[in-house]
Amino acid sequence: MKTKNQSWFIISMMLIAANLRLPITIIPPLLKSIEKNLGVPGSLMGLVTSIPLIAFAVFSPIIVKIAKKFGNELTVFLFFIILIVGSYLRIIPSIWALFIGTTLVGIGIDSGNVLVPAMIKDHLPTKIPLGTGLYTLSMLLIGAIGTALSGIFITKISLGSTLAILSALSIVALIVWIPNLRSNTKDTVSSDEEESVPNYRTVWNQSVGWLITVYFGLQSLVYYSLLTWVPSVIESHGVSTVVSSNILTLLQLSGLPCSFIVPMFASKVNGRRFLSTFLIIGYVLGPLLFLLDIKTTWILVIISFLTGFGSGIAFNEAIYYFTNKTTNPYQTAEVSGMAQSAGYLLAAFGPVLFGFLHELVNSWSVTMIIMSILSIVLVVSGIIINHHEPIAEH
């Protein structure tokens, strides 16, 4: 157990987490500028969100294997260098730089997605709810702030300057992470560890592992689809770009309390009922409410808050399952890698498919109805997981 320097680990972990959504959430307010400046067809704009998700799907199992060989801390450090390179490659005003840079960004982000939950369990064995709460809080808060700043900066400075400024936090995170390399260990550093690690049963052939994967995939698909297209849906009703950008920021901020609410409530029967109720309101009804021809800001604020709160519950429950339905940090990393590999592959279809459907039927109704149906499946899978025993170790 790595119990030394917990305070430094928490601070550095939060900085890493802060960069796991920021490079994606800064993009929606920039879509029009990207389309105009680089000449990217509107039908392909969903790819800017989907490419990182595809990278998550492809590289999640690979990152687990790399971490077993080189150690979690060193793996995150090396992959964050890739993240920084990709972030600043996107400054180059060309389509190839945008898409290659976005791919590298996705690969870099995925190391934190997969490994941080396992490191929390390893470094903070007695403070897992606190660590998990701070992890998701940092991710959601900085992601939301990034959306707001992106919308402001693009009206004042160039696209390249906006991307450069908002990517600087990843450099700070990399520097602060360096001291953690001293506690970097591999899964097989000693014969004692080898005796206790390799014999655990793989999650790939266990039903609860697949249920967690379905849950994670559906919550990601709905979230990233909403993140990409909610501003366009609202603007189609005649709402200004500034208001729609602020509504999207609020949607992200609304999930912040869930970083602490979910760990507290998820282990209690009445708490799970509370979470399920607001998950239904936010994720099943939320997309349908955005279809209403509403221009009144305070009503949009309420809808956005409920939808964002639902998204926060869905995401934090997924992370909760990683640590509370597994029995050791190695298994946590494996189920995290599995869920994020298959789950993000499913999620990657959302932004592109829904953008294509909108162009095909010239209406957002079909896309939002499909999102609500998928959210019903999400709720049902969560109920089954909550009643299921933890993943078997042998």
Secondary structure, DSSP 8 states (H G I E B T S, - for coil): ---TTHHHHHHHHHHHHHTTTHHHHTSGGGHHHHHHHH---GGGTTHHHHHHHHHHHHHHHHHHHHHHHH-HHHHHHHHHHHHHHHHHHTTSSSHHHHHHHHHHHHHHHHHHHHHHHHHHHHH-TT-HHHHHHHHHHHHHHHHHHHHHHHHHHTTTS-HHHHHHHHTHHHHHHHHHHGGGGGG---TTSSHHHHHHSTTS--GGG-HHHHHHHHHHHHHHHHHHHHHHHHHHHHHTTT--HHHHHHHHHHHHHTTTTHHHHHHHHTTSHHHHHHHHHHHIIIIIIHHHHTTS----HHHHHHHHHHHHHHHHHHHHHHHHHHHHS-SSHHHHHHHHHHHHHHHHHHHHHHHHHHHHHHHHHS-SHHHHHHHHHHHHHHHHHHHHHHTS------
